[in-house]
């Protein structure tokens, strides 16, 4: 059977497409960051030690809240449920405080980005901090950049196997400590540590411990820069928080170009300061070339500045060929104009103002926060009951929350409902007030009936609702809480 000419034509078209069409997939190129010394590297070490110290030690801090209360300084007790922040105790209905903290964090991040670019990504992001720690362990066991590249290209050997095994074992230990520390923020640290080690922890505890352990190991040990490039949404919109006055890590092309190799004794006339050594690329944790301009992958860690300054010192040129500088000042430097740091701008003023407003609202709410909470829910079925003497009865579920560490003895009464009386379910008769007790750090629930004469709304046509208040008074008779509700009356 003769070959089909159309098939040959299709094969030729597919071949041409394979040559000229861009590939939609690129293999991952492993990044081997080189160690570097300098101002920004020292700053990163200091931030890393501070952040990890806070994270690992905070669950172990104790805070005396009295008998029967958790003594962990920071604890999110999901079974309680309570949130303990030193001397502040947050109840579930006060979740708006957590919302306020999240808003503060978001606006603070916007402000930091407007001022200093991606300083969060380069220094305090958990992915950056743990990746830095994992890289330090890798260098300690396997050596620096050249040694790691050379070993990865060699065939399997005893030296390669034991170093790789030791590295991953150390990574797993760090990841386990990280996962365990996260669990401690939700359970008492000494107790849950003992339970995990002795095999007495719950299945849920082991599940989350394992999940956080292996996510830390995978993200910081294997994914690394791919998290910043592909998984994190922040690089995609952080540009909207910046302007030409934001400080960013930038290569000063006006000074560095034309780049090229330089030999000792050669003149610097007619060329730039960049000797094309690629030291900035070799130390970059994401493997980019900062000389290509602003890039999505740049996390603003500034390690390329330290690497370049080291080379500039060796070749006798001024430092900061790569610098933390705004684009406006970069342009001014290129033109020989004076430069300056412009911190007060419309966006920074707006972000700072929002930060102060939210912080002020939260602080005011905390200062005015009551130790007592009253909640009333009216019965809907039936809405009212007509008693044999012609009076009306409405039922209510009354909840009283005592947020202190001492029991409370209170009286519950009504106001603005003429002739009304109260009684609990099963009680013999109505009274003007009820004596109730609420245990320390607890919520007490009462099914209260309010009885009132039918004529409290004279001349009402159809069903009516009369507004009145439930009032709580302490043992001294002083009013401590008031909450308005309604009394249903037939027409």
Secondary structure by P-SEA (a helix, b strand, c coil): ccccaaaaaaaaaaaaaacccccccccbbbbbbbbbbcaaaaaaaaaaaaaaaaaaccccbbbbcccccccccccccccccbbbccccccccccaaaaaaaaaaaaaaaaaaaacccccccccccaaaaaaaaaaaaaaaccccaaaaaaaaaccccaaaaaaaaaaaaaaaaaaaaaaaaaaaaaccaaaaaaaaaaccccaaaaaaaaaaaaaaaaaaccccccccccccccccccccccccccccccccccccccbbbbcccccccccccccccccccccccccccccccccccccccaaaaaaaaaaaaaacccccccccccaaaaaaaaabbbbbbbcccaaaaaaaaaaaaaaaaaaaaaaacccbbbbbbbbcccccccccccbbbbbbbbbbbbcccbbbbbccccccccbbbbbcccccccccbbbbbbcccbbbbbbbbbbbccccccccccbbbbbbbbbbbcccccccbbbbbbbbbcc
